[in-house]
Amino acid sequence: MKQFLFVSILLFITLSNTYSQDRRKLNRNTPIWRGNIALKDGNGEQFRNLDFKRETVIYKDMKGNTIEKNISDVFIITKRGSYAGYGALVGCLSGVLASLQTESAVIDGRLPKADGRGAIYLGITAGCTVVGGLVGLIFNKDKTVYRSDSPMTFAPLILSSPDGRKYAGLSFKKNF
């Protein structure tokens, strides 16, 4: 029970710190390797290697062109990643729990004792960690790292219908 409580508290602290970041403050020391950028004029694109220089955002588009924009022209910056870390964490915890249950069964006499049980448990934990990381790698995660929160925002949109036709639109957002 103590182990379950400890693991639960550890997961709660980790997840709460992960999702408690302020979206309006950019970490100017850490470049963003992949993601999407949307400008206030309605244009948006995917980027690689986004970096910050004073009040300027510098990134490379998917064609390899270096683009420089003023931060006041940027509406939203989204970082693209995956859930590989979470998957590895869940896999590792599952491997540890499986090893603990197996050891409990050996101590109770329900399973025969074997030499090198520690290595077997380590292998089970490592295998579960790898499998969890690979499963988490399948799922994409987009995280908003910057959003321009002005009181009112108008942005042109291009909407696509299911049959492929494109329509012009206008989005309006008011923050309270």
N, C-alpha and C positions, 0 to 999 in steps of 0.2 A: 504494500500500500504506500509506503514511504517513497519507493522508486517511482510509482505512478504519479504521485503528487509532485515530486521533484521534476519529472519530465514535463508534466502539464504546466508548471510554473515557468520552466525554461522556454517552452514553446510559446506561451503567452507573452513573455518579455520579448522574445525574438520577433514575433509577428507584430506586436504593437510598435516596436521601434522601426520596423520596416515600413509601415504604412502611416507614420506620423510625420512625414516630411512636409515642409512648407513648399507649395508649388510655385510661389512667386519669387522665391530666392534661388538663383542659379548657383550651383557649385562651379565656380569659374576655374578651379584647379583641375577638375577631372573632365577630360574630353568624353564625348558620347560617341561610341563607335558606329552604331546603326540606329536608325529611327526615321520618324516623319516630322516634317516641319510645315506649319500652315501660317501663311502671312495674312495680315489684316486686309489686304486687297483681294483675298479669296483664293489665291494660288497656293498650292501645296505640292510637296514632292517628298520622295524618300531621299535620305542622305546617308553618307558615310563620313566618319571622322569630323564631327562637329567640335569646334573649339571656340573659345571666347577671348577676345582682345578688347579690353576696356568696355565700350558700349557697342561692340560689333560682334556679330556671330559669323564665323567663317566655317564653311563646310564644303564637301564635295558631293555633287549630285551623282546619280547612278551612271552617268556617262563619263565621269572623271573630271568634269569642269569644276574649278574652284569658284565658289560664290561667296560674296561678302554682303551681309545685310546689317542694317542698324537694328539694335534690339527693340527699338520703338516700333519697327515695322512687323515684328513677329507676334503672332497671336498665340500659338501653342507649339511646344516642342514635346514630342513623344519619343521615349526611348524603347527600342524593341529588344526583347530578350526571350527567355524561356523559363520554364519551371524546373530546370534540371537540378538546381540547388535544393528546392523543396522536395523533389522526388528522391534525391539522394538522402536527405535527412529522414524522410519517412521510411525509406528502405533500410537505412542504418538502424533506426529505432525498431523496426520490425525484426531485423536480424538479431538484435540484442535481446528482444523479448522471446524470440524463438529459442535462442541459446539458453536463456534463463529457464524457460519451461523444460527444455531438454535436460538441463542439469538437475532441475528439481525432480524430474522423473527418474534420473539415475540415482539420486540420493534416496528416493523413496523405494527403490528396488524394482520399479516397473520396467526399466530398461537395463540391459547389462552394461557393466563398466567397460570402457575401452581406453587403451593407451592413447595419449595425444589428444585428449578431448579439447584442450585449450586451442590447439591448432585447428581442429574441426570447427569450433565455435567462431574462431576468427575468420575462417573461410566462409562460413555461413553469413556472418555479418558483412564481410567484404562483398560477397556475391549479391546479397540483398541491396547493398548500397549502390553497386553498379547498375543493377536492374532498375532500381528506383530512379537513378539519374537518367538512364536511357528513356524510361517512360516519361519523365518530366520534360525531357528534351523535345518530345513530340509536340507539346502544347506551347503555343506562342503566348507571350505576355507583353503587353504594351503598357508602359508606365508614363504618366504625364510628369515631366520634370519642370516645365515652365508653362504658365498660362497668364496672359495679359488680362488682368481683372480690372478693366475700366468700367465705369458705371453703366454705360450703354455701348453695345457693340453691334454694328451692322456688318454683315459679311455676305458677299455674293456666293451663290452655290450653283453647282451644275448637278442636277438630279438625273439619274438614269432610270428609265422604266424597265420592267422585265423584258419587253420586246426589243430593247436596245436603243430606243429614242431618248434623246437628251433634252432636258428642259432647264431653263434658267430659273433661279429662285433667289430669294433674299432671306437671310436669317437675321433675327433680331434677338438680342439677349440683354436683359436688364438685371443687374446685380443689386441686391438689397443689403 
